[in-house]
Amino acid sequence: MSTTLFKDFTFEAAHHLPHVPAGHKCGRLHGHSFMVRLEITGEVDPHTGWIMDFAELKAAFKPTYDRLDHYYLNDIPGLENPTSEVLAKWIWDQMKPLVPLLSAVMIKETCTAGCVYRGSESPPFRPHEARAA
């Protein structure tokens, strides 16, 4: 039985978007209470009854979480233009080698706005076309 499970994480961070038009509010330093949802898709183990232990997923995410929480995202290599789209792919790149069943990374920077990155199933990633969130 194939199933998708997810685990949500939150972190606080500051950033600014350097490539938005002059005067755009996101060009100024500001912060968010980011929500990250990691989705795992796979076959349910008939013995354990799960795809993956949530504790294993939490432990796998901890080093990435520790790099993000209460930091200025623009200072992190690869996040110089930290839109939600860029952040989702960056987290994917950190997590996919550790969690091969990773199927999606969702980022919410507010309660009403975010994005989902699904790796090779997502449209081609073009950082120069990333829009301001």
Backbone as a ProteinNet text record, in pm:
[ID]
protein_1_A
[PRIMARY]
MSTTLFKDFTFEAAHHLPHVPAGHKCGRLHGHSFMVRLEITGEVDPHTGWIMDFAELKAAFKPTYDRLDHYYLNDIPGLENPTSEVLAKWIWDQMKPLVPLLSAVMIKETCTAGCVYRGSESPPFRPHEARAA
[TERTIARY]
85.1	0	89.9	80.8	159.2	84.6	157.4	98.4	196	141.4	224.5	203.1	311.6	302.8	375.5	350.2	419.3	448.8	549.2	582.1	610.3	552.8	569.2	672.4	748.5	848.1	830.4	864.6	862.2	997.8	1035.2	1157.1	1139.1	1214.3	1212.5	1339	1325.4	1443.5	1414.2	1521.2	1512.4	1571	1525.6	1581.4	1539.2	1595	1545	1564.7	1485.9	1494.7	1567	1690	1772.4	1734.4	1650.6	1622.9	1481.6	1412.4	1278.9	1293.5	1188.2	1196.2	1221.5	1285.4	1313	1183.6	1190.9	1075.3	984	1005.3	921.8	945	837.5	850.4	940.1	946.3	1029.6	1178.3	1211.3	1350.6	1410.9	1324.4	1371.8	1390.7	1480	1501.4	1371.4	1331.7	1211.4	1223	1133.1	1138.1	1006.6	1013.5	895.2	903.5	788.1	777.5	749.8	854.9	841.9	787.1	707.1	663.8	720	780.2	831.3	754.3	700.8	636.9	719.5	766.7	837.3	740.8	721.4	634.4	719.9	681	748.5	645.8	678.8	586.9	655	583.4	639.6	541.8	590.7	510.5	511.3	396	383.8	442.1	533.7	592.9	485	460.3	353.1	376.8	503.1	533.1	515.8	578.9	571.7	441.7	383.6	260.9	287.3	413.3	445	547.5	562.3	663.3	797.1	792.1	912.8	873.1	957.2	935	948.2	848.3	854.1	979.8	1024.4	1145.4	1268.6	1274.2	1385.6	1382.8	1263.9	1251.4	1293.2	1250.3	1288.6	1440.2	1501.3	1646.7	1720.5	1668.7	1731.8	1724.4	1615.3	1597.5	1674.1	1709.7	1769.2	1890.7	1989	2102.8	2061.3	1964.9	1915.4	1840.4	1754.7	1680.9	1777.1	1882.9	1979.1	2051.6	2063.6	2126.4	2032.3	1901.3	1801.6	1745.2	1718.1	1643.6	1720.2	1655.5	1710.1	1838.4	1843.4	1955	1903.4	1997.2	1971.3	1993.5	1886	1893.6	1989.6	1997.5	2084.2	2231.6	2271.4	2410.4	2442.5	2342.3	2362.3	2393.8	2505.9	2538.7	2423.2	2385.7	2273.3	2143.4	2139.3	2017.5	2040.2	2126.3	2153.3	2029.9	1939.1	1811.1	1700.8	1673.5	1591.5	1440.3	1392.8	1248.6	1198.9	1069.7	1014.3	1052.7	1051.4	1084.1	1228.5	1320.6	1462.4	1484.7	1419.1	1432.2	1380.7	1268	1212.7	1309.7	1368.3	1464	1590.7	1635.9	1755.7	1734.8	1618.9	1588.9	1582.3	1519.3	1514.9	1656.6	1745.1	1882.7	1955.5	1923.1	1982.9	1925.4	1794.9	1724	1718.1	1709.9	1689.3	1796.9	1926.2	2026	2006.2	1947.3	1925.6	1794.9	1696.6	1562	1520.6	1561.6	1533.7	1385.5	1297.4	1153.9	1090.9	1172.3	1120	1048.6	924	846.4	807.4	813.1	779.1	831	863.5	897.1	803.3	725.8	636.7	695.2	691.3	732.7	613.2	583.8	485	555.6	555.9	617.9	514.4	388.7	277.3	170.1	62.5	-43.3	-120	-99.5	-174.7	-87.6	44.9	130.6	246.8	272.3	383.6	401.8	482	505	538.5	533.3	567.4	668.4	775.5	875.2	874.7	867.2	859.1	976	1088.9	1205.4	1186.1	1222.7	1218	1076.8	974.2	836	794.3	871.1	839.7	883.9	827.9	877.9	1026.6	1099.3	1243	1268.3	1371.3	1405.2	1496.8	1455.1	1534.1	1544.1	1652.1	1663.1	1644.7	1688.1	1675.3	1530.8	1440.6	1299.7	1217.5	1281	1207.3	1145.6	1019.6	949.1	957.4	930.4	926.4	804.6	821.3	709.8	623.9
-117.3	0	124	203.1	326.3	440.1	514.7	623	739.4	857.7	975.4	1021.1	1040.8	1098.1	1231	1312.7	1440.9	1475.8	1559.4	1615.8	1763.2	1845.2	1989.7	2035.9	2135.9	2199.8	2350	2424.2	2569.8	2624	2734	2803.3	2952.1	3029.5	3175.6	3217.2	3308.5	3356.5	3491.4	3564.7	3693.5	3678.5	3764.2	3767.4	3896	3917.1	4018.2	3960.2	4008.7	3958.6	4062.6	4033.3	4134.1	4164.1	4081.9	4099.6	4148.7	4199.3	4254.9	4399.2	4453.4	4592.6	4689.8	4800.8	4904.8	4943	4954.6	4993.3	4878.9	4758.1	4642.7	4611.3	4585.9	4563.5	4444.6	4344.3	4227.4	4254.5	4369.6	4408.5	4458.2	4488.9	4533.5	4412.1	4426	4321.1	4296	4170	4132.1	3984.9	3939.7	3802	3730.1	3599.5	3514	3403.2	3351.9	3224.5	3122.4	3065.2	2972.6	2838.8	2775.8	2638.9	2556.6	2444.5	2350	2220.2	2168.5	2036.3	1944.1	1835.1	1732.6	1617.5	1581.7	1469.8	1351.6	1234.2	1108.9	1017	959.3	869.2	734.6	629.2	495.9	388.9	268.4	153.6	139.7	112.3	89.6	-47.7	-50.7	-176.8	-259.6	-382.4	-462.3	-495.6	-497.4	-529.6	-408	-294.5	-175.4	-98.4	-107.9	-33	110.9	145.8	282.2	281.3	398.4	416.3	447.4	537.8	585.3	633.9	611.6	661.2	813.8	884.4	1030.7	1078.8	1003.7	1042.1	1039.1	944.2	938.5	1058.7	1098.2	1214.8	1341.4	1353.2	1469.2	1474.3	1361.1	1356.4	1390	1344.1	1374.2	1522.9	1589.1	1731.3	1821.9	1772	1857.9	1938.1	1879.6	1961.7	2076.2	2051.9	2157.7	2262.2	2217.4	2308.7	2399	2339.5	2416.5	2521.8	2501.1	2600.7	2716.9	2695.7	2795.7	2874.7	2807.6	2868.5	2984.3	3100.2	3223.1	3269.1	3249.8	3299.5	3394.2	3467.4	3554.7	3469.3	3433.3	3335.5	3376.5	3504.7	3551	3516.1	3490.9	3456.9	3309.1	3226.9	3083	3054.4	2987.5	2956	2883.9	2936.8	2882.7	2956	3038.4	3113.1	3264.3	3305.6	3448.3	3525	3457.5	3514.4	3423.4	3432.3	3331.1	3347.7	3332.8	3325.5	3192.1	3176.6	3047.7	2937.5	2970.5	2871.6	2824	2918.5	2884.5	2806.2	2847.2	2778.4	2634.9	2613.4	2478.2	2386.2	2433.4	2350.3	2328.2	2430.4	2417.8	2310.3	2312.9	2210.4	2073.1	2064.3	1937.9	1884.5	1970.9	1929.5	1881.6	1938.5	1893.8	1759.1	1740.5	1625.9	1501.8	1517.8	1402.2	1294.9	1331	1225.4	1149.8	1215.2	1153.7	1076.7	1121.8	1063.3	1034.1	920.2	890.6	890.6	864.9	863.4	1002.9	1107.3	1243.8	1268.9	1315.9	1339.9	1485.6	1566.4	1708	1786	1912.3	2008.6	2126.3	2155.2	2271.1	2376.8	2500.3	2615.1	2707.7	2750.9	2857	2967.5	3087.2	3198.7	3282.1	3265.6	3323.3	3215.8	3243	3141.5	3127.5	3219.6	3213.7	3203	3198.1	3198.4	3101.6	3027	2933.8	2868	2762.7	2688.7	2543.7	2460	2318.4	2284.2	2215.6	2166.9	2015.2	1951.8	1806.1	1745.3	1808.4	1752.5	1746.4	1634.2	1621.5	1630.4	1615	1628.5	1774.4	1863.8	2006	2062	2176.4	2241.3	2270.7	2287.7	2317.1	2436.7	2425.6	2532.1	2632	2757.3	2864.2	2977.4	2981	3082.8	3225	3254.9	3391.1	3429.3	3330	3358.6	3351.8	3318.5	3307.4	3442.3	3438.9	3563.3	3592.7	3714.5	3751.8	3688.2	3638	3573.4	3675.9
0	0	0	-103.5	-112.4	-43	37.1	116.1	121.4	144.7	167.9	310.7	382.7	516.8	514.7	615	622.6	766.3	782.8	913.7	892.6	980.5	974.5	1076.7	1036.7	1121.9	1108.2	1211.3	1201.9	1244.4	1181.3	1222.6	1197.3	1271.9	1259.6	1186.5	1091.6	1019.7	955.9	931.3	862.1	722.5	631.9	497	427.6	312.4	219.7	80.2	-13.9	-150.5	-235.6	-277	-343.5	-487.8	-549.9	-692.3	-721.8	-621.1	-645.1	-693.8	-756.2	-803.1	-687.8	-719.2	-619.2	-548.5	-417.2	-337.9	-296.3	-348.5	-310.8	-163.5	-90	54.9	88.6	2.6	31.3	10.3	-45.4	-59.4	70.9	167	298.8	390.3	485.9	584.3	660.5	668.9	743.3	782.2	866	912.2	894	907	897	1001.4	1036.1	1106.5	996.7	941.4	829.6	877.2	792.7	814.3	699.5	733	634.1	651.7	542.6	545.1	456.2	513.7	438	413.9	287.4	251.5	208.8	255.4	225.3	161.4	46.2	-22.5	-41.3	-6.2	-22.3	20.9	19	58.8	210.9	266.2	409.7	442.1	537.7	581.3	650.6	606.5	666.3	813.4	855.4	994.7	1085.8	1048.8	1134.8	1116.4	996.2	968.3	927	901.7	860.3	747.7	684.8	580.2	645.3	742.3	809.8	947.7	1042.9	1178.2	1176.5	1230.8	1235.5	1308.7	1408.6	1482.4	1391.5	1298.1	1202.9	1109.8	1066.2	978.6	1052.5	1176.7	1257.7	1275.9	1304.8	1323.4	1193.7	1081	952	919.9	960.4	930.5	1026.6	1143.9	1247.1	1200	1130.2	1086.2	992.8	906.5	817	897.6	987.1	1075	1151.8	1205.6	1285.1	1202.1	1072.4	984.4	953.5	969.4	930.8	1048.2	1158.4	1269	1332.2	1333.3	1390.5	1320.8	1189.4	1109.3	1001.5	944.2	830.2	705.7	637.2	529.2	418.3	388.3	279.5	302.5	426.9	458.6	437	409.8	393.3	246.4	217.5	78	7.5	-108.6	-184.8	-159.7	-54.6	-20.9	-30.2	-118.4	-133.2	-180.7	-250.6	-294	-238.8	-107.8	-40.1	-55.8	-178.9	-200.6	-145.3	-131.9	-88.7	-186.1	-315.1	-417.4	-404.2	-387.4	-372.8	-243.3	-136	-7.5	-16	-82.9	-95.7	-168.2	-278.2	-351.2	-268.9	-198	-114.8	-7.8	57.8	158.5	92.4	-24.6	-99.4	-120.4	-166.5	-194.6	-69	46.9	173	216.8	195.4	253.7	165.8	35.5	-52.9	-35.8	-20.7	1.4	133.3	232.1	363.3	370.7	292.7	296.1	151.5	97.6	-43.3	-80	16.9	-11.6	-8.3	10	9.1	-123	-115.9	-237.6	-255.9	-150.1	-163.5	-43.9	-70.4	34.2	16.3	119.5	118.3	210.6	164.8	245.1	257.1	379	400.2	477.2	419.7	490.3	563.1	527.4	602.7	609.3	680.3	689.5	557.9	463.6	338	213.4	226.5	107.8	122.8	17.1	18.4	-116.4	-119.5	-243.3	-210	-313	-299.5	-408.4	-369.6	-465.2	-459.5	-577.7	-585.4	-662.8	-660.5	-728.6	-877.9	-938	-1083.4	-1139.4	-1054.7	-1101	-1111.5	-1047.8	-1053	-1187.2	-1227.5	-1348.5	-1332.6	-1442.6	-1431.7	-1342.1	-1260.2	-1165.7	-1233.5	-1236.4	-1296.8	-1196.2	-1116.4	-1011.1	-1061.4	-1184.4	-1236.2	-1264.7	-1268.6	-1292.2	-1163.9	-1051.4	-925	-892.1	-858.6	-828.8	-680.3	-643.6	-501.9	-438.7	-318.6	-248.5	-179
[MASK]
+++++++++++++++++++++++++++++++++++++++++++++++++++++++++++++++++++++++++++++++++++++++++++++++++++++++++++++++++++++++++++++++++++++

